[in-house]
C-alpha cells in the first residue's frame, strides 16, 4: 500500500508533514495542488521542504488545475443554471461557488485513489474532519490531538514563518489560502489592503474583469476600497 501526504504548505499540513517525518510514519510521496494563485510565502515554504524530501527519498509531486485559473474564472464557457444559454467564467471562487476547491479535491482524490492519504485537518476543525473520516482519509493531526494553534506553534519552532513584506501572514490572515479566495473575511481583506498591497492591487484587477462583487451585493473590491479608506479617515 502506498502512503501519500496531501499538503497545501500552510500551517496545518506542514505541521502534519513535519510530525510524520519525525515519528517515522510510512510515507512514499507528498502531493501539492498548485492553483497558481498562492501567496509567495507558500512557494517559499515548499522550496524549503522539497530538498529535505529529496534527501529522504520521498517522491514530491505537484498537481495542476485542468486549465489556467484565470481562464476558468473569466473565459471558460459555463452552462447557466437553468440550462438555457451559457456565460463565460465561474467568476470568484468561494461561498456557494467553490469551483476551485471542487476541482482541487477531485484531482487529488483521483491521484490518491489507490493510496492511504494523509490530510492535514486539525483536531479542532470538527466540521471538516468528520466528512474526511467518512471519505476514508487518514487524519494524523486529529489522532495526535493537534489544534490549529498547536500546528502554528510547531511550525514557528521549526523556523517556518510565512513572512511577506516583513509581515507574518498568520498575524493578519486566518488562513493562508489562495490570495484571491472569496471566502476571506473583511478583517483579512482589510489587512491585505493595509499590509500586502501587491495582492490588493491584484484583487482589483480580478474584480475589474467580473461583474460579480467579491463579497456579495455592494461589496466589490472597489466598494471595499472606498469603505476601508473611509474607516482610515475616521480613525485619524
N, C-alpha and C positions, 0 to 999 in steps of 0.2 A: 504493500500500500504506500502511495506517495503522500507526503505531507507538505502542504503549501501554506505559507503565511501571506494573507492579503493585507497590504499596508497602504496608507494614504500619505505617510510621512508626517502626520500630525502627532500630537502628544500621546494619544491612547494606543494607536497601532505601533508607534515607535517603542513605547514602554513595553508593550507585549513582545515585540521582537527582541528587545534587549534581554528580557527575562527568559524568553525561550532559549536564547543562546547561553545565558548564564546557568540556567537549570539543565542545559543539555537535553532539551526535548528533541525528539526526532524532527528534522527539518531538511527537506530536499530543495525547496525553491521559495523565493519571495517574489510576489507579484504586485505591481503598482499600475493602476489605471490612470494614465495621464490625459486629462482633459485638454491640456494646453492652456488652461486658464487658472493655473495655480499661482500662489504667491511665490516670489523669488526665493523666499526662505525655505519653502518646501523643497525646491530643487537643490538648494544648498545642503539641506539635511540629507537628502538622497545621496548626494555626491560624497558626503562624509561616511556613509554606511556601506555603500556598494563595494569599496575596496576591502572592507572587513569581510564581507560575504565571499568575495573572490578568494581571500586567503583561507577561508574555512571550506572552500569547495562547494558553496551553496549557490545554486543557479539563481540568477536575477533576470526577471522578465518584465518588460513594460508593455501593457496593452493600450490600444488607442481607440478613440471613437470610430464609428462607421465612416464618418465624414468630418471635415473640418468643423469645429464648434460654431464658428460664426456663419458658416453655410447653413447648418441646422437651425440656427437661431433666426436667420433673416431670409434665406433663399429657398430652402427645400420646399417643394410643393406638398402641402398638407391638406387632406380632406377636411372640410368643415364638419362639425359635429352632427349637423342634420343631413350629412352626406350629399348636400346639394352644393356643387362647386368646390373650389379649393382656395386656400390662402397660402401665402409664402412665409415659411419660417415658423418655428414654435414660439418665438419671442423669448421673454425671460424664463429661466428655469427656476422653479420654486413654487411654493404653495401647492395648489391642486394640479399644477402642470410641471411635475418634476421629471421632465423628459430626459434630462441628462443623467439623473440618478437611476432611472429605469434602464437606460442604455448601459450604464456602468455595471449595474447588478447583473443584467442579462449576459454581458460579455464575460464578466468574471465567473459567473455561475457555469457558463458553458466551458470555460477554460479549465475550471477546477472540478468538473463533474465526476471524475473518477478518482479524486483525491480526498484526503481529510484536510479540510480548510480551517485554518486558524483565523479568527476575526477579532479585531481589537475593540470590542464593545465593553465599556467599563461596568463595574458591579452596581453602580447607582444609575444606570440607564435602563431601568426595568422595561420601559416601553419599547426599547429596541431589542433587548436580549431575549425576551420571551419569544418573539417572532423568529429570531435567528436560531434559537434552540429547536424550534418546531421544524425549521428547514434543514436541520441536521448539521449545522455548523458547530465547530468547537470554539468555545469562548474562554480562553485561559484567564483573562482578567477577572471574569466572574468567578471562576474556580479559585482564584487567589484572593478574592475579595478586594480587588484594587479599584478604588474610586477614581473619578476624573482628576481630583486633586492629587491623589497618590501618584497617578501617572505623570502629571506635570512635574511634581517634585522629583520623581525618579529621573526624568529626562534632564531637568536642570542640574541635578547632582552629577550627571554624566557628561555635562558640557554642551547639551543641545538646547538652544535658547530661542530660535526663530526670531532673529533680530533683523529689522529693516529700518533704515533711516534713523538708527540709534534707538529704536523703539522695540521693546519686547512685544511681539504680536499678541501674545496671550494676556498682556496687560490691557489691551484696548479692544480685543475681539473675544467673543465667547468661543468661537470655533474658527480655526484657520482652514476653512474650506475654500472652494473656488472664490476668488475675489469678486466675481460677478453674480454670486448666488443671491436670488431674490428673497431667500429666507433670512438674510441678515436683518437684524432688528435695527431700530432707529438709533440706538446707542452705538452700535457697531458702525453704522453708516456715518454718523456724526464724527466718530473717531477716525474713520478712513479719510474723511474730508480734512480733518484737522492735522492728523499725524502722517498720513500716507497719501499725499495729494496726487502722486503719479497714478494711483488706482482710481481716485475720484475722477480725474480727467478722463480715464479710460471708460469709466461708467457713463460719463456724459456723452462720449462718442457712441456707445452702445444705445443709450436712450434716444439719441438723435436718429437712429435707424428704425425705431419701432414706435407705433402709436400707443402701445400698452404701457401704462405707468409702472415703474418697477415695483412700487409698494401699494398699488391699487389706486382707485379714483382720487385725483387731487394730490398724488404723491409720486409724481415722476421724479427722476433725479434732479431735474431743473426746479421743480416745486420745492424739493428738499433743500436745494442750494439756497433758494430765497429764504426758506424757513430757518435754516441754520445761520445764515447771515444775520437775520433779524434777531435771533437769540443772542448772537455775539454782541450786537449793538446794545441790546437791553441790559447786558451784564456790565457794560462799561459805566 
